Amino acid sequence: MHLHRRLIIETSKAEADGYILKDSESQGVIDAARTVLSDLIYLSPVVSTLIVKDYIRKLDVPIPDSVQLNDLSVREREVLSLISGEKKT
């Protein structure tokens, strides 16, 4: 297929389980077939990058300002820092 948003969206709406670009290497075609046969969705890496970037751009998630973070208790900040990856345990 081609790298056009309209085609990607139409294909997805038609419930296709995969989208691979026409210029993909033969290994990419094999990987796509194996993925779809495993009941997973396959998107060429360029396509998945495009979709994720578009999705993130359209998200309307408020980012907390420092005043809200200052309202957290010491324990809440500790848990938040653990969740954010400062500690693994």
Rosetta blueprint (number, residue, H / E / L):
1 M L
2 H L
3 L L
4 H L
5 R H
6 R H
7 L H
8 I H
9 I H
10 E H
11 T H
12 S H
13 K H
14 A L
15 E L
16 A L
17 D L
18 G E
19 Y E
20 I L
21 L L
22 K L
23 D L
24 S L
25 E L
26 S H
27 Q H
28 G H
29 V H
30 I H
31 D H
32 A H
33 A H
34 R H
35 T H
36 V H
37 L H
38 S L
39 D L
40 L L
41 I L
42 Y E
43 L E
44 S L
45 P H
46 V H
47 V H
48 S H
49 T H
50 L H
51 I H
52 V H
53 K H
54 D H
55 Y H
56 I H
57 R H
58 K H
59 L L
60 D L
61 V L
62 P L
63 I L
64 P L
65 D L
66 S H
67 V H
68 Q H
69 L H
70 N H
71 D L
72 L L
73 S L
74 V H
75 R H
76 E H
77 R H
78 E H
79 V H
80 L H
81 S H
82 L H
83 I H
84 S L
85 G L
86 E L
87 K L
88 K L
89 T L
